[in-house]
């Protein structure tokens, strides 16, 4: 197989970017700071700020509602709860899908780049691996962008969530703004989509051909066929 390392430098860099983006998607999914609520009643929410994430709702409190050494009061958000808004349910599902698709895309790309850098395999598997990985990365970015922008729209429109009394949340915030979870989600999606497009853009150089490997038995057979053949020029004449 011909030397192709110089043709895949952009894809190698894109692999690192996609890995960083995939890790940031995981971080985004676990963050609670997607939507930041500002409240005026400080009797329970002592800091005046409450954070609404994909899986939890949390706030700091000095009220006697915490147990042990807890400094933050948190409640879980379930996808089957009647009060969970559709944008949160979409985030719970699509962010998990994005993590799975991103993992599959990275595995496919690693296979293709490994074959390029180590001169393994043929052209077709390399091209298929990078194309499949690129498509999976684009799908990963789209899957994470949908819930991120949906929640961003809810923050911009100051939409509220009717939490049950056990959450100790006000019926509506005084104001709300975008948390770092949404910002990191946008950055992660951008990195993954750009990486996917770079993978899809890979082309085998024109004129490259695969070098056929000679089997050991063929080499031995050819050596034996030439063994013992005299050069006529140096044939000794009998006197």
Secondary structure as GFF3:
##gff-version 3
##sequence-region A 1 239
A	DSSP	three_ten_helix	5	7	.	.	.	ID=ss1
A	DSSP	alpha_helix	9	30	.	.	.	ID=ss2
A	DSSP	beta_strand	35	38	.	.	.	ID=ss3
A	DSSP	beta_strand	49	52	.	.	.	ID=ss4
A	DSSP	beta_strand	56	60	.	.	.	ID=ss5
A	DSSP	beta_strand	72	76	.	.	.	ID=ss6
A	DSSP	alpha_helix	86	118	.	.	.	ID=ss7
A	DSSP	alpha_helix	123	156	.	.	.	ID=ss8
A	DSSP	three_ten_helix	165	167	.	.	.	ID=ss9
A	DSSP	beta_strand	175	178	.	.	.	ID=ss10
A	DSSP	alpha_helix	180	200	.	.	.	ID=ss11
A	DSSP	alpha_helix	216	226	.	.	.	ID=ss12
A	DSSP	three_ten_helix	232	234	.	.	.	ID=ss13
###
